Amino acid sequence: STDELAARVRRALDGKFPGVQLFFSIGGLQRNIVNIGASAPIDVQVLGYDQTVAQQLATQVAAAVAQTPGAADIRINPRGQYPAFTVRVNNEKAALLGLSPTAVANAITLAMSGNPGTASMLIDPYTGAQYGIVIRLMDQYRSHPEDLSNVPLVTLADPASGGSASSRGRTPILLRDIATVSLSSEPLLISRKNQQRVIDVTANVVNRPLGDVSAEIVQRLDRLSWPLGFTYHMAGQTEQQQGAFGSLGLAAGLALMLVYMIMASQFQSLVDPFVIMFTVPLGLIGVVWMLLLTHVTLSIVSFMGVITMVGIVVSNGILLVDYANRLQDSGLAPRDAVLRAGRIRLRPILMTALATILGMIPMALGLGEGSETNMPLARTVIGGLSVSTFLTLFLIPILYVMFERRGHRHDTVAG
């Protein structure tokens, strides 16, 4: 499988390149479906405004994730900073000189980056090609904080020179007159979630269930010291899986209710469908047995297999109970009716179960490229159907006779 190939490459490259961090991303459409669109199975989001503190917390979170068994390919995103000039404007001085923050920012942008939006156009008279003329400071005059401090913002008339306002000298107001400039560093990228700054710490899961890895990571993160205004959120496949499990659980409950209602309307009884519904927990026994035997975790795909299995095992119970009711209506006693129904309906029940199981075997074995995605579904159906088919032939007749001896069928016919 792709996971096994990634594990081999991971072991082969481990320690071969000192000082180099290696990350493995198992891509493809099927992997994206399994991850439900998440960038990685494990995604711890560090939420907080101060990016410097957030980077320090992200490093601690990455160390905690790395110490968790089953977590691999830990990555911090975004990571790294770039050098930048930090300009702190004295708002009182700027206001006295009539300078707005927008005017200061425009002057700095013009000096450092030029005016590409309003650049003058030069047309070559021979070729007709157009060239934009961008005006900005030369490289040697925009490399140090002192250079940026000398950027002129505006010129004011000098009252000491005397004369009229038009003939007075002009005094330039420089950036250093109203602000301080320093060399610092800024994040390469600022990501946001719900208008909050966020740093993602992602990881892959290897040789361990996702739920166990996520639970242990949460325990380790709860032991960290989180400053005021900072918190974490478990996103990625963990969050998606929890939401999907809730939706699938609701879907499974709704499916069981609809199946019961349909059978109740067809049998015109509330007891017969209740007896048939006992095939569902029998199938769940097989599901748990198969998952434990094959070391497959309960995932979204295997949960879908449970829902598929419910419809098949219920149909086996319907075949048995419906024919037993027909025989009992013809005059047979409940015990004789269910025994005869078991003998006659054994063949179609086994044919249905075997046809489904044999059809699922190639998928359950994981034959073919990318087949590991659907493998949990097939194994879930095979386990649940095998055990349920075997136990249905014993438990359902016993329950049928127990309820019929209480006069249920007699009362229904008399009514």
Buried (B, 14 or more C-beta within 10 A) or exposed (E): BBBEEBBEEBEEEEEEEEEEEEEBEBEEEBBEEBBBEBBBBBBBBBBBEEBEBBBBBBBBBBEBBEEBEBBBBBBBBBBEBEEEBEBEBEEEEBEEBEBEEEBBEEBBEBBBEBBEEEEEEEEEEEEEEEEEEBEBBEEEBBEEBEBBBBBEBBEEBEEEEEEEEEEBEEEEBBBBBBBEBEEEEEBEEEEEEEEEBBBBBBBBBBEBBBBBBBEBBEEBBEEEEBEEEBBBBBBBBBBBBEEBBEEBEEEBEEBBEEBBEEBBEEBEBEBBBBBBBBBBEBBBBBBBBBBEEBEBEBBBBBBBBBBBBBEBBBBBBBBBBBBBBEBBEEEBEBBBBBBBBBEBBEEBBBEBBEEBBEEBEEBBEBEEEEBBBBBBBBBBBBBBBBBBBBBBBEBBBEBBBEBBEEEBBEEBEEE
